[in-house]
Amino acid sequence: MNHIAILDFGSQYTHLIARRVRELGVLSKIYAPDIKAAKLPADAVGLILSGGPQSVYAKDSLTIDQKIIKLGKPILGLCYGHQLLANLLGGAVAPGSVREYGRAQLEIKKDSPLLAGVNKKSLVWMSHGDTVTKLAPGFSVIAATADCPIAAASDEARAIFGLQFHPEVRHTSAGKKILKNFVINICRAERKWKIENLLNDLIEKIRQQAGAKNVFLLVSGGVDSTVCFALLEKALGRERVYGLHIDTGFMRQNESRQVKASLAAAGYNNLRQIDASALFYKRLRNVFDPEQKRQIIGQTFLDVQEQTSQKLKLDVKKWLLGQGTIYPDTIESGGTRHADKIKTHHNRVDAIREMISQGRVIEPLADFYKDEVRAIGRLLGLPAELINRHPFPGPGLAIRVLCHCERSEASQKLATLWAAIPTLNSGIAEPVPSIPEGVVSTLSRNDIFYSILPIKSVGVQGDNRTYAHPLVLWFNNLSMTGLSAEALAKAEGETSWNKLDQLASQITNTNRHINRVLLLLNPSSDNKIKGQLKMAYLTPKRVELARQIDALALEEITNAGQYDKIWQFPVVLLPFGEKGKESIVLRPIVSQEAMTANFARLPQVVLTQIVERILATEKISYVFYDITNKPPGTIEWE
């Protein structure tokens, strides 16, 4: 069976490219970027060069064996791959005057077999800071965006194409069509790969990897670990799989009880539960750094599992550690050769990596995305209430309760920043006054207020990790969300939401020190933010407050029929507020595989109810709504 070869330069989306090719019924295989032309299989009928976090002009940047280009096989470069082709073949690449993260409008400039059947104007998904500034000889521009004159280029004589945008993500409206044009029409690949073979292949792979060993599986109760539990039992039999659910103290309201009851109702009774919350709180005492939190939580999971194994007198030589790891966990942890680490997932701490290298870990779902995992769950016959739950991170509320240490070096910088807010605001004023007329048509210049928060969060831009500040917007004499009553009456405010989306993208694209934009949902009458940072760590009291607000938010969207329209709904507690109070960030998002995401547009009436209930706790100063897409903001804040 012939296939499409994908050269991986460390993109967050490399496996997503492979998946999209498979969805076309074509086999795809991922190779290291330095593979020699002579080693590339003859049945590779075309090549796709992925994106990546590097700059092609940087010292020691990744490249390819140029003899691959001379093989005469069709080549498609994406993002970094597009820039690399230009750089190698005589063009030029430089930092762009404007970065593009998120949506952009593509306009086709010239007919091309790669863009055949694509509307002259369509939405594409960008994630880049560098850009091709000069075409290589033989190439011509086939499409552009407002900020990227060479968004797509082609040398049709050699069947070499480059796209600055990402057709593999679903936010590119014609992405599937473009990939089909390349894979099927240009490469003439055979459509013989079938997804129906997936489950049998997985079962056979599990049996080969496990051999005679049993599996001790950590079961959080989320979609991934639940499907992994069912898959392992299907492959190995119930007597060879032992499930352990660890209550960390950072679970959602009634989570542990619901996990056990739901799994038992589905026929999975071989699950042991342990309350290890005291140990987790002890180890996380006075810890505020998000990466340190994740490392400690991951190691503690492993330690509790080992202690349980010892109590049960299990021979470690006869058992493998099972985890419901999925591909985003791996790639965001820098788990492929050239990928940047965005954040360490709890199932990718150093001890786990060492166990993996020793062959002591089994992760059947590690190459799949969340929606694929759900599809596998359906093939296994799992009930919808288990596989359609909102994702919940392994570290739980611990990474949704942000901490602050006044004695840290980072804290001193934040304090200086907050004291200088008036100066900084004038320094970053350009993005707001320079908004094109009509972007927020109901607003005059004096209606917009904004400030930087002295808080940082994790983001992903151009396949790189960022750790930067959010900018907060709020509006004068308008409704709670900054949307006019007239706009809300039309299409439920969708037009105004889209304008805010455009505004948020423009701010993050033109300000390197900002990776999120928030909407203040309860502005004061004097239109000022007077909050202060306060020293705060992970305490049962703070976690319980976050748990309470998380529960009421989920209750409101469920009652309003919005639960199934939202992919995930993080509720983030910030150690910032007035008179000792804290603040809340609402972060509902919509996605399919979590590699890209849009902020959800909740109806005004639902938002109003959520905000009123949050403020009724009398423990929250400000309620913010995260209107940042991914990229540039990750789904979780830490």
C-alpha positions in Angstrom: 0.0 0.0 0.0 1.5 3.3 -1.0 1.5 6.2 1.5 2.1 9.9 2.3 5.4 10.6 4.1 5.3 13.3 6.7 8.5 14.9 7.9 8.2 16.1 11.5 9.9 19.3 12.4 8.3 19.4 15.9 4.9 20.9 15.1 2.1 20.6 17.6 0.0 19.4 14.6 2.2 16.7 13.0 0.0 13.8 14.1 -3.0 15.8 13.1 -1.7 16.0 9.6 -1.3 12.2 9.6 -4.8 11.8 10.9 -6.3 14.0 8.2 -4.5 11.9 5.5 -5.9 8.8 7.1 -9.4 10.3 7.0 -9.0 10.5 3.3 -8.5 6.7 3.3 -4.8 7.0 2.7 -2.0 5.5 4.8 0.4 8.1 6.3 3.7 7.6 8.1 5.7 10.1 10.1 9.5 10.3 9.6 12.4 12.3 11.2 13.2 15.4 9.2 16.8 14.3 8.7 15.8 11.0 6.9 18.1 10.5 3.9 16.5 10.4 0.4 17.9 6.9 -0.1 16.1 5.7 3.1 12.7 7.1 2.1 10.5 4.2 1.0 9.8 3.9 -2.7 6.1 3.6 -1.9 5.9 7.1 -0.5 4.1 8.9 -3.3 4.2 12.3 -1.7 5.7 14.3 1.1 4.3 16.8 3.6 6.8 18.9 5.6 5.2 19.9 8.9 5.4 23.1 10.9 7.7 23.6 13.8 8.9 25.9 16.6 12.2 27.0 15.0 13.1 29.8 12.6 14.6 28.5 9.3 17.3 31.2 9.5 18.4 30.4 13.1 21.6 28.6 13.8 21.3 24.8 13.8 17.7 25.0 12.4 16.3 21.8 11.1 16.5 21.1 7.4 16.1 18.1 5.0 18.3 16.1 2.7 18.0 18.2 -0.5 18.2 15.1 -2.6 14.6 14.4 -1.4 13.5 17.4 -3.6 15.2 15.8 -6.6 13.3 12.6 -6.2 10.5 14.2 -8.2 7.8 13.3 -5.6 5.1 16.0 -4.9 5.9 18.1 -1.8 3.7 20.2 0.4 5.3 22.4 3.0 3.2 23.7 5.9 4.2 26.7 8.0 7.8 26.0 8.9 7.9 23.5 5.9 6.7 26.3 3.6 9.4 28.6 4.9 12.1 25.9 4.7 11.3 25.2 1.0 11.6 28.9 0.2 14.9 29.1 2.1 16.4 26.1 0.5 15.3 26.9 -3.1 16.5 30.5 -3.3 13.7 32.5 -1.6 13.9 34.5 1.7 12.3 34.3 5.1 12.2 37.0 7.8 10.2 37.9 10.9 6.8 39.2 9.9 5.8 42.8 10.6 2.7 41.3 12.1 2.3 37.9 13.7 -0.7 35.8 12.8 -2.3 33.5 15.4 -5.8 32.2 14.8 -8.1 33.1 12.0 -7.2 35.0 8.8 -9.0 35.5 5.6 -7.3 33.9 2.6 -7.8 35.3 -0.9 -6.8 33.2 -3.9 -4.7 35.1 -6.4 -4.1 32.5 -9.0 -5.6 29.1 -10.1 -3.7 26.1 -8.8 -4.4 22.4 -8.6 -3.7 22.7 -4.8 -6.6 25.1 -4.3 -9.0 23.8 -6.9 -12.6 24.0 -5.7 -11.7 26.4 -2.9 -13.7 29.6 -2.6 -11.8 32.7 -3.7 -12.1 34.0 -0.1 -12.1 31.6 2.9 -11.0 31.4 6.5 -7.7 29.7 7.4 -5.8 29.1 10.6 -2.4 30.8 11.2 0.2 30.3 13.8 3.4 32.0 12.8 5.8 34.9 13.5 8.1 34.4 10.5 7.0 34.8 6.9 8.3 34.1 3.4 9.4 37.5 2.0 10.8 36.5 -1.3 9.7 33.6 -3.6 12.1 31.0 -4.8 12.7 30.9 -8.6 10.0 29.0 -10.3 7.4 29.7 -7.7 4.4 32.0 -7.9 2.0 33.4 -5.3 -1.4 31.5 -5.4 -3.0 33.0 -2.2 -2.5 35.8 0.4 -3.9 37.2 3.5 -4.0 40.9 4.6 -0.8 40.4 6.7 0.8 37.6 4.7 1.4 38.4 1.0 2.8 34.9 0.4 0.3 32.7 2.2 0.4 30.1 -0.5 2.9 29.4 -3.3 3.5 26.8 -5.9 6.0 25.5 -8.4 3.6 23.4 -10.5 6.4 22.2 -12.9 8.0 20.4 -9.9 4.8 19.8 -8.0 6.1 21.7 -5.0 3.7 23.7 -2.9 3.9 25.8 0.3 1.2 27.0 2.7 1.8 29.4 5.5 -1.5 28.4 7.1 -2.5 25.0 8.6 -5.0 23.0 6.4 -4.9 20.2 8.9 -6.8 22.0 11.6 -10.6 22.1 11.3 -10.7 25.9 11.7 -9.3 26.2 8.1 -12.7 26.0 6.3 -11.4 24.4 3.1 -8.5 22.5 4.8 -9.9 19.0 4.0 -10.4 20.0 0.4 -6.9 21.3 0.1 -5.3 18.2 1.5 -7.5 16.0 -0.7 -6.3 18.0 -3.7 -2.7 17.3 -2.7 -3.0 13.7 -1.5 -5.5 12.3 -4.0 -5.3 14.5 -7.1 -1.7 15.5 -7.1 0.1 12.5 -5.4 -2.4 9.9 -6.8 -2.3 8.1 -3.4 -4.3 4.8 -3.0 -7.4 5.0 -0.8 -7.1 1.6 0.9 -6.7 2.5 4.6 -9.9 1.8 6.6 -10.7 3.0 10.1 -12.7 -0.2 10.7 -9.4 -1.9 11.2 -8.4 0.4 14.0 -9.9 -1.4 16.9 -8.5 -4.8 15.9 -5.1 -3.3 15.3 -5.1 -1.6 18.8 -6.1 -4.9 20.5 -3.3 -6.8 18.7 -0.8 -4.1 19.6 -1.8 -4.2 23.3 -1.4 -8.0 23.4 2.0 -7.8 21.8 3.2 -5.1 24.1 1.9 -6.6 27.3 3.0 -10.1 26.6 2.4 -12.1 29.8 2.3 -9.0 32.0 -0.7 -7.5 33.7 -1.6 -3.8 33.7 -2.1 -1.5 36.7 -4.1 1.3 35.3 -4.6 4.8 36.8 -8.2 5.7 36.2 -9.2 9.3 36.6 -12.7 8.7 35.4 -12.3 11.0 32.5 -12.9 10.0 28.8 -9.3 8.9 28.1 -8.7 6.7 31.1 -12.2 5.2 30.9 -11.8 4.2 27.2 -8.3 2.9 28.0 -9.7 0.8 30.9 -12.3 -0.7 28.5 -9.8 -1.3 25.7 -7.3 -3.0 28.0 -10.0 -5.3 29.4 -11.1 -6.1 25.9 -7.6 -7.0 24.9 -6.3 -8.8 28.0 -9.3 -9.8 30.0 -10.6 -8.4 33.3 -8.4 -10.6 35.5 -5.3 -9.0 34.0 -6.3 -5.3 34.4 -6.4 -3.6 37.8 -7.9 -0.1 38.0 -6.9 2.5 40.6 -8.7 5.8 41.1 -6.8 8.3 43.2 -8.8 11.1 44.9 -6.2 14.0 44.9 -8.4 16.4 46.7 -8.6 18.4 43.4 -11.6 16.7 41.9 -14.8 18.3 40.7 -17.8 18.2 43.0 -18.8 14.5 43.8 -16.3 13.4 41.1 -14.9 10.3 42.8 -18.3 9.0 43.8 -19.7 9.5 40.3 -16.7 7.8 38.7 -17.1 4.6 40.6 -20.9 4.6 40.1 -20.7 5.3 36.4 -18.0 2.6 35.8 -19.9 0.1 37.9 -23.1 0.8 35.9 -21.1 0.1 32.7 -19.9 -3.3 34.1 -16.4 -2.2 35.3 -16.3 -3.3 38.9 -12.6 -4.0 39.3 -11.8 -0.4 40.4 -10.1 0.5 43.7 -10.4 4.0 45.1 -7.9 5.7 47.4 -8.2 9.1 49.1 -4.7 10.5 48.9 -5.7 14.2 49.2 -3.7 14.7 52.4 -0.5 13.6 50.7 -1.1 15.8 47.6 -1.8 18.9 49.7 1.2 18.2 51.8 3.6 18.0 48.9 2.0 21.1 47.2 2.2 23.3 50.3 3.7 26.7 49.5 4.2 25.8 45.8 3.1 28.4 43.3 5.0 27.7 40.0 2.7 26.0 37.5 5.4 23.7 36.1 6.5 22.7 39.6 2.8 21.9 40.5 2.5 19.6 37.5 5.8 17.8 38.3 4.8 17.2 41.9 1.3 16.0 41.0 2.7 13.6 38.4 5.3 12.1 40.8 2.7 11.8 43.6 0.3 9.9 41.3 3.2 7.5 40.6 4.2 7.2 44.3 0.6 6.4 45.4 0.4 3.7 42.7 3.6 2.1 43.8 2.5 2.2 47.5 -0.7 0.5 46.5 1.2 -2.1 44.5 3.3 -2.9 47.5 0.2 -3.2 49.8 -1.3 -5.6 47.3 2.0 -7.5 47.1 2.1 -7.2 43.3 5.3 -8.3 41.6 6.5 -5.2 39.7 8.2 -7.5 37.2 4.8 -8.9 36.2 3.0 -5.6 35.9 3.0 -2.6 33.5 1.8 0.8 34.5 -1.2 1.8 32.3 -2.1 5.4 31.5 -4.8 7.0 29.3 -2.3 9.3 27.7 -3.5 10.8 24.4 -1.5 12.7 21.8 -2.0 16.3 23.0 -0.5 15.3 26.4 2.6 14.0 24.6 3.1 16.9 22.1 2.5 19.7 24.6 5.0 18.1 27.0 7.7 18.3 24.3 7.4 14.6 23.8 8.5 14.4 20.2 12.1 15.0 19.1 11.9 18.6 18.0 8.8 19.9 19.7 8.8 22.7 22.2 7.5 22.0 25.7 4.3 24.0 26.2 3.6 22.5 29.7 4.4 19.2 31.4 1.4 17.0 31.6 1.1 14.9 34.8 1.6 11.7 32.8 4.9 13.0 31.3 7.0 13.8 34.4 10.6 12.6 34.4 9.9 9.4 36.3 7.3 8.4 33.8 9.6 9.2 30.9 12.2 6.9 32.5 9.7 4.1 32.9 8.7 4.5 29.3 12.3 4.2 28.2 12.5 0.9 30.2 9.4 -0.5 28.6 7.4 -0.5 31.8 4.4 1.7 30.7 1.6 0.9 28.3 -0.4 3.7 26.7 -2.8 2.4 24.0 -4.2 5.8 23.1 -1.0 7.8 23.0 -1.3 8.4 19.2 -4.9 9.6 19.2 -6.9 12.7 19.8 -9.9 13.2 22.1 -12.6 12.8 19.4 -10.8 9.6 18.1 -10.8 8.3 21.7 -14.5 8.9 21.9 -15.0 7.0 18.6 -13.0 4.1 20.0 -15.2 4.2 23.1 -18.3 3.9 20.9 -16.8 0.9 19.1 -16.3 -0.7 22.5 -19.9 0.0 23.4 -19.3 2.4 26.3 -22.4 4.5 27.2 -22.7 8.1 26.0 -22.7 9.6 29.5 -19.1 8.3 30.0 -17.5 9.1 26.7 -19.2 12.5 26.1 -18.2 14.1 29.4 -16.2 17.3 29.3 -12.5 16.7 29.5 -11.0 17.3 32.9 -7.2 17.5 33.5 -5.4 14.9 35.5 -4.1 17.5 38.0 -7.7 18.7 38.4 -8.5 22.0 40.1 -4.9 22.3 41.2 -4.0 23.9 37.9 -7.1 25.9 37.8 -6.4 27.6 41.1 -3.5 30.0 40.4 -1.1 30.8 43.2 1.2 33.7 44.0 4.2 34.1 46.2 5.1 37.7 47.2 8.7 36.8 47.9 9.5 35.3 44.5 11.5 37.1 41.9 8.6 36.7 39.5 6.3 38.3 42.1 8.6 41.4 42.4 8.4 41.9 38.6 4.6 41.5 38.7 4.3 44.0 41.5 6.4 46.5 39.5 4.3 45.9 36.5 1.0 46.5 38.3 2.4 49.7 39.9 3.3 50.9 36.3 -0.1 50.0 34.8 -0.9 53.6 33.7 2.4 53.9 31.9 2.1 50.5 30.4 -1.4 51.2 29.2 -0.2 54.2 27.3 2.6 52.1 26.0 0.2 49.4 24.6 -2.5 51.8 23.6 -1.9 51.3 19.9 -3.8 48.0 19.4 -7.0 49.5 20.7 -7.1 52.9 19.1 -5.9 51.3 15.8 -8.8 48.9 15.6 -10.3 49.3 12.1 -13.5 51.4 12.1 -16.5 49.0 12.3 -14.7 46.2 14.1 -16.9 47.0 17.1 -19.4 49.2 15.4 -21.5 50.0 18.4 -18.5 51.5 20.3 -16.8 54.9 20.1 -13.2 55.2 21.1 -14.1 56.4 24.6 -16.3 53.4 25.2 -13.3 51.0 25.4 -11.4 50.4 28.7 -8.5 48.1 29.1 -5.7 47.1 31.4 -3.0 44.4 31.8 -3.5 42.0 34.7 -0.4 41.3 36.9 -1.0 37.5 36.3 0.7 35.2 33.8 -0.6 32.2 32.0 0.7 29.6 29.5 0.1 30.1 25.8 1.2 28.5 22.5 2.3 30.6 19.6 4.0 29.4 16.4 4.5 26.0 18.1 6.4 27.7 21.0 5.5 28.1 24.6 4.6 31.5 25.9 4.1 32.7 29.5 2.6 36.2 29.3 0.0 38.5 30.6 -3.7 38.8 29.8 -5.2 42.1 28.7 -8.7 42.9 30.1 -11.3 44.8 28.1 -14.5 46.3 29.3 -17.0 48.7 27.9 -18.9 51.8 29.0 -22.7 51.9 29.1 -23.2 48.6 27.4 -24.5 45.2 28.5 -22.5 42.9 30.8 -20.6 41.2 27.9 -19.8 44.5 26.2 -22.4 43.6 23.5 -25.1 46.1 22.7 -28.7 45.1 23.3 -29.4 45.7 19.6 -26.5 43.4 18.6 -27.6 40.7 21.0 -31.1 40.8 19.6 -29.7 39.9 16.2 -28.5 36.3 15.8 -28.1 36.1 19.5 -25.2 38.5 19.4 -23.1 36.3 17.1 -22.0 39.3 15.0 -20.7 41.1 18.1 -19.0 38.0 19.4 -17.2 37.7 16.1 -16.1 41.3 16.3 -14.7 40.7 19.8 -12.9 37.6 18.4 -11.3 39.8 15.7 -10.3 42.4 18.3 -8.7 39.8 20.6 -6.7 38.3 17.7 -5.5 41.7 16.7 -4.3 42.5 20.2 -2.4 39.3 20.7 -0.9 39.4 17.2 0.5 42.9 17.7 1.7 42.7 21.3 4.3 40.1 22.1 3.9 40.5 25.9 0.1 39.6 25.7 -1.1 36.1 25.0 -4.7 36.3 26.2 -7.6 38.8 26.1 -10.3 38.8 28.7 -13.7 40.4 28.9 -14.6 41.9 32.3 -18.2 40.8 32.9 -18.9 43.0 36.0 -17.2 46.4 35.5 -17.6 49.0 38.2 -19.5 52.2 37.8 -16.3 54.2 37.7 -14.8 51.9 35.1 -11.7 51.1 37.1 -10.0 47.9 38.2 -8.7 48.3 41.7 -7.7 44.8 42.6 -4.4 43.7 44.1 -2.4 40.5 44.0 -2.4 38.5 47.2 -0.2 35.7 48.5 -2.1 32.5 47.9 -1.3 28.8 47.6 -3.3 25.6 47.1 -5.4 25.3 50.2 -8.6 23.2 50.8 -10.5 26.5 51.3 -9.4 28.0 47.9 -9.9 24.7 46.1 -13.4 24.3 47.5 -14.3 27.8 46.3 -13.1 26.9 42.8 -15.0 23.6 43.1 -18.2 25.4 44.1 -18.0 27.9 41.2 -17.1 25.1 38.7 -20.2 23.2 39.8 -22.6 26.1 39.5 -21.2 27.0 36.0 -21.7 23.5 34.8 -25.2 23.4 36.3 -26.2 26.6 34.5 -24.9 25.5 31.0 -26.6 22.1 31.5 -29.9 23.6 32.5 -29.7 25.9 29.5 -29.0 23.1 27.0 -25.4 24.3 26.3 -23.4 21.4 27.8 -23.1 19.4 24.6 -22.3 22.5 22.6 -19.1 23.1 24.7 -16.0 21.0 24.5 -14.6 22.0 27.9 -15.3 24.6 30.5 -12.3 25.5 32.8 -13.1 27.8 35.7 -9.9 29.5 36.9 -9.5 31.1 40.3 -7.1 34.1 40.4 -5.4 35.4 43.6 -6.4 38.9 42.6 -9.2 41.2 43.8 -10.3 43.9 46.1 -10.4 43.7 49.9 -8.9 40.2 50.1 -11.3 38.7 47.6 -10.3 36.7 44.5 -11.4 36.7 40.8 -12.7 34.1 38.4 -12.0 33.5 34.7 -14.7 31.6 32.7 -13.0 29.7 29.9 -15.6 27.7 27.9 -14.2 26.5 24.6 -15.3 24.6 21.5 -13.0 22.2 19.7 -12.8 18.7 18.2 -9.3 17.5 19.1 -8.0 20.2 21.5 -5.1 21.1 19.3 -7.0 24.2 18.2 -10.0 25.8 19.9 -12.3 28.8 19.8 -13.8 30.5 22.9 -17.5 29.5 23.2 -20.2 32.2 22.7 -22.5 31.6 25.6 -25.9 33.3 25.4 -26.3 36.5 27.3 -28.9 35.1 29.6 -26.7 32.2 30.6 -23.7 34.4 31.3 -25.9 36.8 33.4 -27.1 33.9 35.6 -23.6 32.5 36.1 -22.2 35.9 37.0 -25.0 36.6 39.5 -24.5 33.3 41.2 -20.7 33.8 41.4 -21.0 37.2 42.9 -23.6 35.9 45.3 -20.8 33.9 47.0 -19.5 37.3 48.2 -15.9 36.0 47.7 -15.2 37.1 44.2 -14.3 40.6 43.0 -14.1 40.3 39.2 -15.6 37.8 36.8 -13.6 37.6 33.5 -14.5 35.8 30.3 -11.6 34.5 28.3 -12.1 35.4 24.6 -8.8 33.9 23.4 -8.6 31.2 20.9 -6.0 28.4 20.8 -3.5 29.6 19.6 -2.4 31.9 21.1 -3.9 30.8 24.5 -3.9 27.2 25.6 -7.2 25.8 26.9 -6.0 25.6 30.5 -4.2 28.5 32.1 -1.4 26.4 33.6 
